Amino acid sequence: MEINLDVNKALEVALNSIPRPDIDIKKVYKLQRGLGKLGGFDLFKAFYRIKDERVSYTGNSVRTRFFAPAIRPLKAGLIVFFHGGGWVTGDIDGYSGVCGHMAMNLSRPLISVDYRLAPEHKFPLGFNDCYEACKYYFTNSMRLFGLPPESLVLMGDSAGGNLAAAVSLKARDSGDFRIGRQVLFYPALYNEHLETTPYISAKKNRDNIFLTSKQVDEYLDLYQSCAADRINPYFAPLLATDFSRLPDTLVITAGFDPLRDEGEDFGLKIQESGGRAEIRRIESASHGFLSQPIGFPLVRKCYAWINAFLE
């Protein structure tokens, strides 16, 4: 595991000690959805192309958005991206800036999936949307984009990282299709983050100003449909019993994130099972840094790591 050691101790203290209101996610998630849409404005929108479509499957359809750089030649490898937001907030409109920048900086086409959100649509409904959309684009990658399906790259941040890892697990288990590579940004992969968590970061960074361990568990409460979901590996991928034959994986974590250790543990489990996994940590970052402007050093470092991993 490679760690970027630009540690700022004062920043660590600040992020974990600044008083913050004890927000009940279950009461404010609808307000968060509205605020999240503000992230859709982007000064760089002229530099990438966008096209929406719907992917239909048995009993449902899901909206997706295609992004491609406007002026750069495209590299091989279609990216399918699942946004974060605790399975409860976020959509492809609020993430348009992030996805457009990603397509530009990676010089690859990207599909963002607007999966259904909890608590109106609890597990496994949003997960099913992600799985079926990924299967559709894998199956039709050559027809739609002239790209070989084995070059498809699965990506997601936070809850989207959870969904990406879960899709990869189910694809391997079912044999429906096989993902070659995946990139997970500070993914939420475990089922408990307070009293019984085995992860030091969930305790050390439990009161981080950007995301608390309590909030992660509140999101999980809204996402689950029943108590049995908490032990389902498609709900919490770290509970899988087999980590072999998973995609080549890049996990990028943040040093001050309560989710840091579980993301890194997932990469280690893939390595221990004989797979390829790279684990990169930005020690001085906190949860959600991918949404920072593309000129920020943390974001530039991320794209450099991803490009090296994909190429």
N, C-alpha and C positions, 0 to 999 in steps of 0.2 A: 504494500500500500504506500502510495506517495502522498505526503501531506505538505501543503504549502505553509511554511512556518513564519508567516508574517504576522505573528501574534501581537495583539495590542491588549495588554492586561487591563488598562483603564477602560477600554471599550467593553471587555468581557464583564467587568464589574457593573458598568452602567446598564448594559442590556439585561442583566439578571437582577437588578436591584431597583430600577426606576419604578416608583409606585404606579400602578395601573388599575383602573376600575375592574371589579370582578364581574365581567360581562357574561351573561347567560346566553350562550350561543343559540339555545333552543328558542329564545325569545326575540333575538335580533337578526336571525339569518335572512329574513325577507328584506330587511333594510340593507344588509350586506350585499344582497344580490343587486339592488339598485345602485349602490356605490360602485360595485365591481364593473358595471357597464361603462363607467367613466374612463376605464383603461383602454377603450376602443379607439380613442383619438390618436392619430399618429402622423407626425410631420413627414415621415419617410414613406407614406403610403404610395406616392407616385413611383417608387422604385420596385414595387412588386405587384403582381396581378392576383386578382381574387375572383373565384367563381364558386357559387353555392350549388349544391345538389342534395337530393335525398336518396338514401340507401334503404331499400325496402327488404324486409325479411318477414318470416312467418308471424303474422299478427301485429306487426309494428313497422315503423320507418324512423330513421334518424337523420337529422340534418348534418351535413358535412360542409367544410369550406376548403377549397383548394387555393394554395398560395404558390407562386413561383416568381423568382427574380425576373424583373422586367428587361434587364439589359445583359445579364451574364449567361453564358452557356451553362446548361444544366449538367451536373454530374449524375452518374448512375446511383440510384437508391432513392426510392420513394419513402418519405417519412410519414408515419401515421402518429399523430400527437393527441394525447388526452390531457386536458387542462386540470389544474388543481382547484381547490376551493372546498376541501373537506367533504366531497361527494354531495354537498348541499348548496354551494354557491358557485359562481363562475359560469361562463358560457363562451361560445366562439366569438361573440362580439367583443366582450371584455378582453379576450386574449388575442385579438387580431394583431395588435402591435407586436406582442411577443412572437407570434407565429410568423408574421411578415419579416421581422428582423432575423428570425432563425433561418427562414428560407433564403434570405439575402446572404447571410454570413456563412451558410453551409453550401450555398449554390446548388441546392436540391429542391425539388418539388415537395410540398408538405400538405397533408390533409389533416385538418382539425376536426374532431368529432364532438358534436353537441349532444352528449349522452343525457338521458333523463336524470333529474336530481331528486335526492331524498329531501325531506321525509315523505313527499307526495309519492315518490317512486322509490321504494326501498330496495335493498339488495334482494335479488340479483339483477334488478331491471336495468339499472345504469350499466352494470358490468356486461349484461347481455348485449346492450347497444354497442358497446366498445368491441366486444368479441365479434359480433356479426359484421360490423363495419370493417374491422381489420380483415376478416375472412373474405369479404367482398373485394377489397382492394388488392389483397394477395392474389386472388383468383383472376382479377381483371387488370392487373398491373401492366401486362404486355399489351393488351388490347387498348387500354385507355391512354397509356403514357409511353409505350414502347420500351418499358423497363422490365427486366427479368424479375419474377416474383421473389426469388431468393435474395434479391438485393434490398428488399423492404426493411426499413428500420423503424422499430417501435420506440416511442418516447413518451414521457409524462413527468409532470412535476407534482410533488406532494401526494395528494389523493390520486392525481393522474399517474404518478409513478406506481402507486398501489395497483391501479387498473392495468397498467402496462405489464407489470410483473405477473398479475393474475391471468391476463390474456395469454401470456407466454406459457404459463403452467398448463392452462386448459388446452391450448393448441398442441402441446407435447402429449398430454394425457389422451386427447381424443384422436390425434393423428389427422385432424382436418387440414392443417397446414403447418408449416414450420417457419418460425421467425429466425432470421440469421443473426440479427444484432438488435440490442435494445440499449437505450440510454435513460437512466433514472435519476432525476434531480430530487435530492432530499426526500425520498419516498417514505410514505407511512405504511409500514409493512407488518406491524405487530398488533395485538388485540387489546393491550392494556398499557397505560402509561403513568399510573400513579402508584398504588400500594404494592402490587406484586410484580411490577416490571423488572426484568433482569438487567436493564440497560442504564448505565451510569448517566448518560446524557439526558435521559428523561427525568432524572432526579436533579442533576446539577443545573440543568437549564429549564427546570419546570416552570419558572416564573418569567421566562424571557418576554421582553416587551412585544415582540412580533408574533409569538405563538407560545402558549402555555401548554403544559401537559394536560391540565384539566380541560382545556378547549379541545384538544385532540380527542379525548374520550367522549366529550359531548357530541362532537361530530360523528364518532362511531355509533353513539346511541341513536342518533337520527338516521344513520345509514342502515342499521341492522333491522331486519324484519322480525327476528326472534332470537332468543338467547343462543340457540344452536349455531347461528351464523358466526359467533365469535371463535369457534373452533374449525371453521371452514377455511381451507387454505386459499380459496378464491376470494375470501373476505380478508384474510390476514396471511399473505404468502409466506411469511416466515414459519408458519405452522405446517408447511409441506414436509413430508417425510423423505422426499427424493428431490435432489437439486441437480441431478445429472441431466444431460441432453437438453439443457436450456440454452438460449441464445448467448453468443458472445455479449458480455454485459459491461457497460461503463456506468458506475455509480458515482455521482458527484454529491458531496455532502457539505454542510456548513458547520463550523466549529461550535457556534453558539446555539445550535438548533436542538431542541429536545429529541428530534427524530434522527439525529446524527448516527448513533451507534447501531440502530436497527438497519439502516441502509447499508452500512459497512459490513454488518454481520451477514446480510444477504449475499453480498459479493464474496465474502470469505467462504460461505457455504457452497457457492458455485465452484470456487477454486478447489475446495476440499473434495468435491465430487468429480474432479477431473476436468471441469469446464474452464473457459477463459473468462476472467473478470478483472477489470481494472477499477481500482478504488481511489478516488481523488477527493481530497478535502481542502476547502478553503477555510483555513483556521479562523480568520477574522471576519467571517460572514455569518449572517443569521438566516433564518428561514425566509424563503420567498425572494431571494436576491436576483433570481432570473428575470423578474419584472422590472429591474432597474434599467435606466437608459443604456443603449448599446455602447456608449462611449465609456461607461464605467469600467475600471480595471477588472473587477470581479467577473463581469459579464464577458469581457474580451478574453480573459483567461479560460472561461468555460468553453467558448467557441473554439479556441485553439486546441483544447483537449479533445473536443468532439471531432474536429476535423482530423486530428492525428489518429483518433480511434477508428473513424470511418474509412480512412485511406490507407 
